[in-house]
Amino acid sequence: MPDARLRSRSGARERRAGSNACPDAPPALLVSQLQLIDANLLATLIGGCLTAFCLVWLVWLQNPVASFGRWQDAAAHFIAWLAPGWASETATAAGEHAALPRMRSAAWLVAYVLGALGCWSAWRHVWRRTPALCSPEQSYRVIQRLALMSGALWGLGFVWLFQPESSAVILGMVCLQGGLSGGVLSGIGVRARLYWLVCLPMGLGLLGAFLYHGSEVNPVLPLALLVLLVSNGFFAHNIERHIGSAIELRFENLALVEQLRERTDAAEQANLAKSKFLAGASHDLRQPVHALNLFLESLSTTALDAKQETIVNHAKAASRASRELLDTLLDFSRIEAGVMQPKPAVVAMAALLRQLEDEFGPQADNKGLVYRSRDCLDHVYSDAALLLVILRNLVANAIRYTERGGVLVAVRARAGARVIEVWDTGIGIAAVHHQAIFEDFHQIGNQERDHRKGLGLGLAIVRRLVDTLGLELRLASRLGQG
């Protein structure tokens, strides 16, 4: 796991700033660096082979039989110059002067290409077996040896093919080595040690040739080459540090995401278990509340004095409020638990409206409100039970926040569809709250959380059930106008 691999992260960063030894890097970081190297290695080796070809071509251009005509003729002369069985006229024209550079060029080019192929094959063989058979540290040691071998081949090539009498060859070698160091920096510079293992023997070979032929070489060239290699080395260390920090940050983010996912899953499981428990216990919870209402109704029919009647009325109000809160919580829990699944059928709206009127008409009468529902013969295709829960919450909300006037429930035909409307003459809702009132536990003007005003779940239940049934919910209200 990323969080287990990145122990002592801060100490590892400080150690890497002063050393590039493999043990300083956590295994996860080293694996990521090797993945980047593996992605760039083939392009780096191909670039190296093309550069090797350019170096040999540069040496060939200085021999007496170099052709500057058509490129086909130049290529034929170049191949004939390199081939072991080179043409007799080429040998006659070139003489012994061209024999040694030719043999060295051919031998070195073949050796480098074969070495590049060998490096690629050896690395792929090791990398495919990481981490099944080879640890990341072992794979890193292999790539170090391959980098050193590649650098040694380049150093040998610059020594062998150096021509002190040709300023074009010398300048070309400096340019090619500068390009090579940049290619190595971008290809495998994610580990600065690999850069030095390639560029150090490569640079020492060319600098050694400069020193050997010191009297014939412009001293600016070796100095410029040394500055280039050292500056690229500093870039390699910076690249390793910054990319290493970025990789570690990615692991930290992955660890945090994993922890967040685990905690979120645990919270969702706990919430789902709670919701399922409440949904499953709805009957057991409602039964004692219903029994309490029956006992209070029976008690109210007996002979009571004024004080006892007042107490019973308060008890009935408290029982009714408790039942409403319990119904709201249980409905919300059933929705959260996914227990409420729609079972659509043809619903007669007249029967639905009549049931609402029987339930809420007495409540409206007790508040001095006029409750009306328009007669209709409309039918809709929906879930009658869930539709009733939606309307019950809307009507209860309308009665709760209406002090004078009344509530109207009607079904209208609009554009081939049926629209169920609940109107009231209550306190209204400001436009700024039109979206927020459908959030869980959101109530306007109830900072004291008076449970007689509900829990703030009624409209949240309406929103979720409307979405479940695939219906559309609209709100039109202005403050003070219902």
N, C-alpha and C positions, 0 to 999 in steps of 0.2 A: 504494500500500500504506500502511496506517496508520502503520507504523514509519518510512516515508520522509517522510510529511507532518508528523510531529510532532517534527522535529528542533528542537533548542534549546527544549525544552518549558519548562524552568524559567525561562528568560529571558522567554518569551512571557507566563507568568503574572504576572511582576513588571511587565511593561510594561502589561498590561491593567489592573492595579490603578490606574495613574495616568492612563490614556487609553483611549478607546473607539474609536480610529481603526481602520478596517477592516484596514489592512495588518498590525496587531499580531496578528491572529488567523490561525493556520494555515488553509489552505484546507479541510481536513477539519473543523475546528472550526466555521468559518463556514458550511459547507454544513449541518452538523447544526443550527446555530442557525436558519438560514433554513428548514429543514424544520419546526422547531417553530413558527416564525412562520407558515408556510404552513398548518399544521394549525389554528392559532387565528385566522387573519385573517378568515375568513368570519364566525365567531361574533362577533368584535370589531366588524366593520362592521354586522352586523345589530343588535347592541346599540346602536351609535351611531345608526342610523336610528330605532330605537325611542325613544332618548333625545331625538333631534331632534323627533320627534312630540310627546313629552311637553313639551318646551320651548315649542313653538308652542301646544299645548293650554293651557299655563299662561298664556301671553300672552292667548289668547282668553278665558279665564275672567274677565279683568279688563275686557273690553269691555261696554258697556251692554246688549247683547242676548244675553249668555251664558245658556244655558238650564240649569237645574239639575233639570229634571223627569226623565222617563224617559230612559234612555240612548239610545234610538232617536231621540228628539227632539233631545237634546243633540248627537248625532252629525250629524243633518241640519243643525242650525244651524251647527255647526262647519264642515261641508263648504261650506255656503252662504256662510259668512263668508270662507272661503279662496278659493272659486271666482271666476274673473274675472267671470263673469256673475251675480254674487250678486243675490239677490232684491231687488226695489224696496222692500218693507217693511223689509228688513234695513237698507238704505241710509238710509231715512227715520229709522228708530229710532236707528241708530248715528251718522248724520251724518258730518261731516268728521272728528270726533274719532277714529273707528275706522278711517278710510281708510288712513292711513299705516301703522299697525301691521299692518293686514290685508295690504297690498301687500308690506311687508317680510317678514312671516311666510311668505306664499305663495311669494315669490321665493326666500327663503333655504331653505325646506324642499325645494322642487324642486331647487335648486342642490345642496343637501347630498346628497339621495338619488341624483341623477345623478352627483355626484362620487364617492359610495361605490361605485356600480356601475362607474364608470370605473376607480376604483382597483383593484377586484377583477378586472375584465377585463384591465387593463394588467399586473397582477402575474401572473395566470395565463398570459398570453401570454409573459411573460419567463421565468417559472419553468419552463414546459414546454420551453423551449429552453436550459435550464441543465443540464449544462455543454456541450451540443452546439454551440450558437452563442454563448451568453453565459457569461462566466466568473462564478464566485460573487461576485467583487468588483463586477462590473457589475450583477448582480442586486441586490446590497446597495445600490448607489447608486440604483437605481430605487426600491426600497422606502423609501429615505430621502426622496426627492422626493415620493412619494405620502403619506408621513407628514406632511411639512411642509404639503402642500396640504390634508390633512384638518384639521390644527391651525389653519391659516389660515381655513378655512371656519367652524370653531367660534368662533374669535376674532371674525370678522365677525358671526356670528349673535348673540353676546352683546352686541356693541356696538350692532347694529341694533335688537335687541328689548329693550334695557334700558329699564326704566320706573322712574325714580327715585321717582315718587310712590306706587309700589306696593311695600310691604314684602314682600308675598307673592311677587311676581315676583323681587325681589332675593334673598330667602332661598332660593327655589326654584332660581335660577340657581347659587347657591353649592353647594347640595346636589347638583344635577345635575352640576356640574363636578367635585365630589369623587367622585361615582360614576363619571364618565367617566375620571378619572385612575386610579382603581382598576381599571377594565376594561382600559385601555391597559396598565397595569402587568402584569396577568395575561395579556393577550393577546400583546403584543409586547415585554414588558419583558425578554426574554432578551437583547436588545441595548439598553442604557440610552440610547444616542443616539436611538433611535427614540422612546423615551418622551419625551425632551426636545423632539424635533422636533414632536410632537403637542401636548404639554401647555404648552410655553413660549408659542407664539402664542395658544393657547386661553386660558391664564391672563393673558397680557398684555392681551388684548381685554377681559376682564372687569375686571381691575385698572385698565385705562385708563378704562373707564366709571365705576368707583368714584371715581377721582381727578377726573374731569371733573365729576361731580356730588357732590363731596366734602362739601359742606355739608348735603346731604340724605340721606347714607348713614351708617349706624352704622359707626364706624371699626373695630369688632371684626371685622366680616365680611371686609373685605379682608385683615386680618392673619391671620385663621383660614385663609383660602383660600391665602395665601402659605405658611404653615406646612405645610398639607396637601400642596401641590405639591412643596415642597422635601423633606419627609420621604418622600414616595413616590419622589422621585428617588433618594434614598439607598437605598431598598429596591430600586430598579431596578438600581443598581450592584452591590448585594449579590447579587441574583438572577443577574445576568450572570456574576459571579465564581464563584459556587457551581455554577451549571449548567455553566459552561465547564470547571470542574475535574472535574465529574462526567463530562462528555463526553470529556475528555482521558483520564480514568481508564478509561473504556470502551474507548477506542482502545488504550490500553496493554494492557488485558486481552486485547483481540482480537489484538494483536500477539504477546503471550506465548502465547496459545492456538495461534496459527498456527505459531509457532516450535516449541512443544511437539508439535504435530501433525506437523510436518515431521521433527523428530528421532525421534518415535515411529515414523513410517513408515519412516525410514531404519534404525532399529534392528530393526524387524520384518522389513524386507527382508533385512538382513544375517543375522538369525537364521534366516529362511526359507532363504536361500541356503546357510547352513551346514548346516541340517538336510537340505536336498535333496542337498547334496554327500555328507554322511555316509550318507544313505539310499542314494544311487546307488553309493557306493563300498563298500557292505557286503560284497559278494562278494569284492572285491579285498582288503579288510582281513581277512576271515575266512580266506582261503585260506592265507596264510603261517602263521597261528596253528594252523590244522588240520594243516598239514604238519609244524610243529614237534612237535605231539603225536604224530604218526605216527613221526617220527624218534626221539623219546624212548621210545616203546613198543618200537620195534625195538631200540634200544640196551639197554633193560632185559632183553631176552631173550638177550643175549650174556653171555659169561663175565666177571663183574665181581668185583673184590675188595670187601671191606666198605666201604672208603672211597668207591670209585667208585659203589657202589650207593646209598650215602647221598646223594651228590651228585646222582645221577639222580633219586632220589625227591624231593629239594628242587626240582630243575628241573621235574619233572612237576607238583608242587604250584603252583609259580610260573606255569607255563604254563596250568594249569587256572584259577587265579585271574584271569590275564590274559584268558582266553577268556570267563569269566563277566562281567568288567567290560566287555569289548568288546561282548558280546551285549546287556548292559544299555544301554550308550550308544547302540548302533545301533537297538535297539528304541525308545528314547526319541526319537531323532532322526527315525525313521520316523513316529512318532506326531505329532511337532511339524510335520513337513513335510506331513502329511496323506496320506502314502503308504499307510498302513494303512486301507483301506476295507473294511468288513464285507461278506462274501459269505455270507449265511446259507444253511444247508442242514441236513438231518437228520443229527445227530451221534450215533453210538453211544457212550454213556458208558463201556461196558466197555472198548472199544479205547483210549479216551483215558486211562482210569485205568491200564491195563496199560502204556501208553507212559511214563507218569509213574513207575510202579514200576520199570520197567527202567532209567530214567535216574537216579532218586534212591535206589533201593534200595541200591546199592553205597556211595553216600556215607553213608547212614545206618549201614550195617554198619561202615564204617571208624571211625565215631564211637561205636560200641557202642550204637546206638539201634535200636528196633524200628520198622520201616516197614510199615504195613498199609493196604490199600485194600479196601473191601468190594465183593464181586461184585454186579453189578446188570445188569438187562436194560433199563434206562431209555434213552430217546432224547430228545434236546432239539433244538430248532430254533435254531441259532446258527451263528456262524462258528467252525469247528473250530480253525483256526490261531490266531485271536485268543484263543479260550477256552483253548487250550493255553498261550499266553504268560501269561495271567492266573494259571492254576494253577501253572505252573512258578515264577513269582515268589513265590507264596504258600508253596509247599512248600519252595523254597530258603530263604526267610526263616525258616520253621519249623525246618528242620534247623540253620541257622546259629546260632540262639539257643536251642537245646535241648542240654543236656549229659548228661541222663540221662532214661530213659523212652522215649518214642517219638513218632511222628507218625502220624495217622490221616487218610485221605482217603475220604470217603463221599458218596453221593448219596441224599437222602431225599425222600420225597413229603410235601408239606405244602400243604393247602388247594388241591389241584388243580395245584400247581406243583412244580417240581423244585428242591431246594436242594442245592448242592454245598458241602460243609463240609471245612475243613482244621483239624484239632485238633493241638495239641502240648502237651507238658509242660515247656515252656521257662520262661524268666525272667518272662514276662508283661509287660504294659504298664499303667502307672498311668492312671487315667481322665483325668488332666489332659493326657495326650499322645495321646488317641484321635483327635483331629482333625489334630494337627500331623504325625503320622507319614506322612500321605498327601501332604505337601507335598514339592516338589522338593528333593533333597539334604538332607533332614532326617533326622538320626540321633540316637538317644538314647545317651548315654554313649560318644560317639566324638569327643570334642573334638580328639583328636590326628589325626583323619582317617586312621585306619589303613585302607588300601584292601583289606586282607584281610577287613574287615567290610563291604565293599561301598561303594557310592557314595551310598546313600540315595535311589535312584531306583526301586527295585523296586516299592514300594507306590504311588509316584506314577504309574508305568506302569499298575499295576492299576486305580487310580482312573480314569484317562483311558480305558482300554479298556472298563471297565465302563460308563462314560457313553456311549461310542461304540456299544456293543452294546445300550444301553437296559436294562441289568440293574440289580439292586439289590445293594449291598455293605453287609454288617453286620460289626461287630467286637464280640466279647464277650471281655474279658480283664481279669484283675486281676493286680497286681504279685506275682510269686512263684508264680503258679498257672497260667501258660501261657495 
